């Protein structure tokens, strides 16, 4: 299913030349320099090639990715500095470099009469006269330690390998004939030459080998059956292997098609061109903000519509269009599939709305009280960060489970709630050695979402004074007692939260009697009106309780945390002055 979907994607993308996808027999390579020649083959200039970010430029060239190994394997009209010019900065093996240049030169001279193209002949004249000893004098080459080079004739907008005659010759004669056997391809259902190795290698997966890794590969006798070695016992044609690998590399190379979840590189696409293809990575993880201002505004509008359930086909795409999402993680020289999901865009939009609705809770810092408000729609990575002290502590499996819950509308993983609750119970300090907020906005959002979706508790966004759950009331009460302490002792550094929160939320029967005694002392330090209001609030909360239970289970501790958060937020929310009858 994965290979078939990627194969279909390649066929769709290849129809649009703007996508720049290579055809079989071609590959995208990082070009970092170009050799500019006069029509007679005389050197004009060797220039660096960089994009706006200072990186090499991905360019379509004839031939597959340059094979690894010690063999001499020159490419056609492109290669590294050693092959093209007989030069490498700080070369540890100059003899081999000279040998590779001679092989590159001879290959082109041998093909000159077959190709019969003036631009190709200019390259041959250059190779005949070029002296590798002077290459080090060129400043562009001195800066070029990685990447490949190509040829260009001065005054021509295209490169030599892009000449129509050269491309026509390459497509007819250049690619080596297949050495594999024939069989029925499991992807296309057609008889074709079968791929022994699936190329090109997959690049762009975080943590995988920089040279690329394989999504499908066989390397042990255990994978041999009925005398079929390597991939011939799971036959995929060479064209199908090239197509799915190329499509996957295209997705991984695009900021608008991929996003990261923990150690998992995630890609997304639809069966037909839809607006969702550009938007979903940012919708799932709003922390991954686009640089384009127009896209950023469009995204903000769509997020608002998602939360309100008002998405249209123009915003997202036709509801019955299928989408695909694939999560890949490194596994030595191979890739492991963390998750694979497919459904319709209509279901996806509904599930995204459900996720944002479940997460919705009053923010501690919003546009009314901060220059840096907390996000209304926190991204996946922001949520996962609440489960560990640092990124290295995030479970690699939790990200996939959370993605599945969001996109399919299923229950959130229990581990998400458990890990957040573990962090809530532990007192932590920031870089300035000040106590951090145990129940922060993001932690409260996760706890509320989990309890509402997994346990149907119907917790609200803000303070619910009608709620009678004992655990929720205990959380509110603890917040009131802490606020009273802070009002009575404004210079205090550590509050009852730092000393008693964990025990109060787990064993309230053993803690609250002690905390209430200190509360009476703190209450006595408040002025008259303030004291009356605070005492009335405590009595209102306690009137709905029937004593202090000995223990609260983990689910009840989550309700305690939400009650605490709601009450704290309500204390610091500006109250509107009551209107008079005349107003």
N, C-alpha and C positions, 0 to 999 in steps of 0.2 A: 504493500500500500504506500509506504513512504517513497520508494523508488519510482513507482508509477506516477505519484503526484508530482514529484520533482521533474520527471521526464515530460509530463504535460506542461509544466511551468516553462521548461526550456523551449518547447515548441512555440508557446505563446510569446515569450520574450524575444526569441530569435526572429520573429516576423517584423519586429520594429528595429531598424538599424540604429536608432538612437540609444538603444540599450547596450550596444557594443559587445554583444555576446559572440564568442568565436564559434565558427563552424568546425566540424571534424577536420583535423589536420592543422588547426590553428590553436594558439593559446594566448592568454594575456600575460605579459611580462612587464616587470618594473624597469622602465627605460630611464637611465640617469645621464646619458650623454649621447651626442650625435656627431658623426663625422661628415662635415659639409664639403662637397667636392665641386670642382669645375667640370663641365661636360667632357673635358679631355682627361679627367682623372686626377688632375693636380689638386692638392689639398688647399682648401680655402681656410677652414677653421675646425677646431674640435671644441664643441660647446657643451656646457652642462644643460640638462633637462630637468626642471623641477616644477612641481605644482605650487599653488599658493601657500601651502603649508611646508614647503621646503623638502617634500618627498619626491621620490621617483614617480614618473607618470606611467600608469597602466596603459599599455599599447598592444594591439593585436598584431601578432607576428606569425609567420609560417612555422609549423612544427610544434610539438608538444613541449612541456616543461623540460628544461635541460636535465638529462639524466645524471644521477650521482655516480660516483665511482672513479676509478683511476684511468679508465679508457679515454682515448682521444676521440671526441665526438663533436665536430664543428657543426654549427647551425647555419641556416641560409640567411644571409644578409643581416644577421643580428648575433650578438654573443657578448661575452665579457671582454675586458681589455686585453686579457692574455691571448685569446683566440684572434680577436680583430686586429690588434696592434702589436702583439708580441711584448706586452709590457704589463707589469704588476708592481705597484708601490711596495718597496721593501720585500722583494720577491725571494722566498726561501729556496725556490727551485727554478732558477733561470733557464736551465737546460730544457725542462719540461715545457716552460712557457714558450720557448723558441720552437719546440716541436709542435705545439698546438697551433701557433701562428702559421707555420708552414702547411699544416693540414688544412686550416681554414682557407689559405690562399690557393692551395692546389684544388680544393673542392670547387671553388668559384671559377678558376681557370678551366677546369674540366667541363663545366656546365655552360660556358659562355656561348659556344656554337649551337648548343641545344636550345637555349633561351632566346638568343638573338634579339637583344634589347639594348639600346644605346646607354641607358642609365646603368644597366648591369655591367656593360663593357667598361663604363667609367670606373666602376668599383674595381674591376679586374686590373685596369691600368694603375689605379692607386695601389693595389696590393703588390703589384710587380715592382713598383718603385719605392714603396715605403721602407724606411730604415728604423727598426724598433729601437736602435740605440738613442735616437733623439726624442723618443716619446716622453721621457722624464722632464724635458724642458717645457712641456705644455702644462700650464697652470690648471686647466680644467681636469686633465687626467690625474694630476697630483691630488685633487680633491675627490676623485672618484675611486672609492675603495670597494663599493658594492654596486649591484645593479648591472644592467646590460646597455649596449649601445646599438645604434642603427645608422644607416647611411641616408644622406639627402643630397640632391643636386641643387646648387645655389640657384635661388630664384624660383624654385618649385615649391608649391605649398604642401605637397605630399612627400612621403618617404619613398626610397627606392623599392622597398619590398611591397609597396602599395600600387606599383605600376600594373595596369590591367594585363599586360602580356605576361608579366612574371606571376601574377596570381593565377592566371589561366593555366600556365605551364605547371605550377605547383599542384593545383587541384587535379590535374590529369596524371602527372608523373611523379610529383615530388614526394608524397607520403609513401612510406614503405608498405608493401602489401602485407596483409595480415598473415601471421604465422600460426594462428590458432585454428582450432577445429570449428566445424559448423554445428549448429543445433538450434533447438527451439528456445527463443528468448522468453524468459518468464515475465519480463516487463512489457514487451510489445506483442507477444504471441506470434512472432514471425520467425522464419528460419533465416539465420544470419551468422556472420563470423562472431564467435564467442570471445569475450574478453578474459584473458588469463589474469590480468591485473586491472583494477578499475582506476582509470586515470581521467583527468588530472587529480593530483592529491588535494585533499580538502584543507584550505588555509583559512585562518581567521578565528578558529576556536580558541578561546582563552585557556592558556595553560598547555595546549598541545604543541607539538614540535613545530618550529618556525618553517621548516621545509615542507610541512603538510602531514596530514594523517589520513588514514583510510576509514571510510564508513563501512565498507565491505571488504574483507580479506580472509585468506585461508593460509595457514602456514604449518599445520601439523598433520601427521598421518591419520589422526583421529577424524579429520574432516574429509577423508577419502572414502568413497563408497562406490561399489561396482566398477572399480578401476578408473573412476573419474578423479583426476588430481586437481588440486587447488579449486578454483572457482567453477570448473566445468561440471561439478556435481550440483551447483546452484546456478544454472546458466543464465548469463546476462550478455546481450550482444555488445560489441565494441561501441556501436553508435549510441545505444541506450546508456551504457556506463559513462561515456563522454558527456551525454546530455544531462544526466542527473548530477554528476560531479560539477559540471560547469554552472548549472542553475544554482546549486547549493553555494558554490564559491561566490556567485553574484549576490546572493542574499547576505552572506556573511560580510561582504565588502561594503554593504550599504548601511549607513546610519539609520535610514528610514525603514529598514527591513529587519533589523536585529536589535535585541536588548539583552542585558545580562541579568541573570538571577543566580546569585551566589557564584558558584564555579561553573554555572551552566550558560552557554551561549545559545540564545533562543532566536529563532527566525520565524517569520510569519508571512503568509501570502494567501491570496484568494484565487479561485478557479478562473475568474475573469477580472479585468481591471476594475477596481473599485476604490473609492476614497479611503476605505478602511485600511488599505495596504500602507498608506503613508501615515496613518494616524494611530494604529493600534499600539506600536511600541511605546508611544508617548502616553496613550490612554492607560495602558497597564502600568507603566512606570512614569508618572508625571515628573519625577525628579530628573528624568532625562529630557531636559528642555531643548527644543530645536533652536538653532541659531537664527534661522530665517524669521524675521519679524511678522511677515504675513502668515506664515504657518503657525507661529506662536499664538497670534490672535485667533486664527481659525480653530486651533486646538482648544483654547480657553472657551470659545463658544460651544464647541462640541462637548467638552467636559461638563459645562453647565446644563446642556441639553440631556446628556446621559443621566445626570443626577435627577433631573426633572422628568425623565422618561419621555422626552419630546424629540427624539432623533428622527430625521426623515431620510429617505433614500439618497437625497442630495448630500446629506452630511456624512453618511456612512456607507451606503450601498444597498442594493436590492436585498430584501430580507431573506430570500431563499437561496442566495449565493453561498456556496460552501467556502469555508476558510480552513486553513491548515496551520498548525503551530508545532514546531519541532525544537526540542531542547537537547543540546549535545554537550558532553563533557569529555575531557581528555582521558585516555586510558592507554598509556605507553605510546606506541606508534599508531594506535587505533583510536576510534571515537566510540563512546558509549551513548546510547539513546536514553536520556533521562526521562523524557516524556514526549508523547505524540498524541495530539488531539485534533479532531476534525468535527465540525458541526456547521450550522448556518449562521449567517451574519445577524439574522433576527434573534436567534437564541443568544448569540454573543452579546448583542446590545442589551438584551434583557438581563443577562447575568452580570454584566458590568454595572448596570443600574442597581441591581440587587446588592452587589458588593459595596458600592459607595453608600447606599442607604444604610446597610448594616454598620458600616464604619462611622457614620455621621455622629458627631458629638461636639458639644460646645468647645471651641478652642481656648486654650489658656491665653495665647497671644494672637490677636486678630488685628484687623485694620484699624480698630478703634484705640488700641493700646500699645502698638508696636510698629516700628518701621520695617521690621522683618517678620511679618505674620506667618504663622504655621500654615501648611498647605491644607486646603479643604479636602483635597483628594490625594492622600499620601500614596507614594508608589510602593511597589513590592519590596524594593531594596530597603527603603526607609522602614518598612514594617519588619523585615527580617533583622535589621540592625538592633531592634528592641529585644531580640532573643539572646544576644551575646554581648560581651564587653567590647569586642572588636570584630572586624570582618572575618578574621581567621577562625573565630569561634562559631560562625554560622554553620549549621548543619547543611551539607551539600544536598541532602535528600529533601530537606524541608522546603526549599525553594520550589522544587517540582510539585510537591504536594499542595503548596499554596496556590501556584498557578492553576493547577487542576481544579481546586475549589472555586477560584474566581471565574475561570472561563466556562466551567460546566455547571456552576451554581450549586455544587454539592457542599457538604459540611466542611468547615475549616479543619485542618489537621489538629488533633489533640495536642501534638507536640508544640505547636505554636503557642497555645494558651498556657501549657505547662511551663515552657521556658520563660515566657513573659512573667508569669506569677513567681517564678523562682527569682527573677531579677527584682520584682517588686518587694520581695521579703528581705532583700539584702541592702544594707545601707551603703551607699557609694558616695564618692566625692569627686568634684570637678578638678580642673587643672589648678585652680586657686585654693584647693583644699577646703572648699565649702561643700556642705551636704547637698546632694542633688535631689530632685523631686522624685520620690519613689513612684508615684502614680502620675506620670507625665501625660500629655495629650495623646501621643501615639500609643502608649501602653493602654490608656483608658479606652481608646478607639478599638484596639485589638480585643480587649476583654469584652467590651460591649458587643462587638460583632460576633465573637465566638458564642457568648451566652445567648444572644438572640437567635442566631441561626441554628446552633447545635442543640439548644435546650429550650427554645421558644419562650424566653423570659420577658420579651417585649420591653426592654429597658429603653428609656427615652433619651433624647439628645441632651436635655438639661434637667435641672433639679425637678424631681417628681415628689411633691409633698403629700400626695395621696397614696403613695406606695407603702405597704405594710409589711414587706418581707423583713424579718428580723435582721438578717445580715446587712441589707441595704441601710436600715435604720441605724445599726451599729456603726457603719462607716460614716454616716452623717454625724452621729453623735461624737465620734472621735475627732472629726474635722472641727466641730464646734468647740470641743475642749481644747484643741490645739490653738484655735484662733483666740480663745479667751486667754490662754497663756501668753501668746504673742502680744495681745493688746495690753496685758498687765505688765509684761516685761519686754518692752520694745527693743532693748539692746541684746536680748538673748541670742546666742549663736545656734544652739541645738535645742530643738523642741521635743515634746513627747513623741512626735513622729519618729525621730532618730533613735529613741530609746525603746519605745514600746509598740511601734506599728506592727511589726511581725508577730509578736505574741498576742496583741489585741485582736488581730484578724484571724488567728488560728485558735486561740484559747481565751475568748473574751471573759469567761467566768473567773479566770485567775488574774485578770489585769484591770478590768474596769473599776472594781471597787477601789483599788489603789489610785487610779487616775482621777476618779471622781473626788477623792479626798483633796488632792492637790488643786482640783478645779475650784473648790470652795475657797481656797486660799487666794487663787488668782482672781476669782469673781469679786472678792472684797476690795481689790485694788481699782476696780472700775468706778466711773462716776455713776450717779444715781440712775439717770435715764438709760444709759448704756447697760447698766447692770440688770435693770428690769427687762429690757428687750432680750438680752442674752439668756437670762433665767427662763423667760417664757418660751424661748426656742428650745431649750433643753427639755423642758417639761412637755412640750408638744411632741417632741421626738420620742421621749421615753414612755409617753402615754400609749403608744402603739406597740410597745414591747411587753413581753411576759417574762421578765427576768433576763439574766445573761446566761446563754448556753455555755456548757463546758467546752465544746469543740465546734468548729465550723469546718466542713469539708472544702475541697478545693473549689468547687463550683460556688459555694457560699462565700469563700474568700474573695472570689471575683466580684460578687455582688457587693461585698464590703468595700472593695476598691472603687467601684463605680459610685456608691453612695458617698464615700469620702471625696472623690473627685468632683462630683456634682455640687456638694455642699461648699467645698473650697472655691469652686468657680463662682458660685452664687455670691459668696462673700465679696469677691473682687469685681463683680459686675455692677456697673453703675445703675442705680435704680432711678426710674423716672419719677419725678415729683408728682404726687397725686393731684389731679385737676380739681378745681373748685366747681361748685354747681354752675356758676356763671360761665366758666370756661367750657 
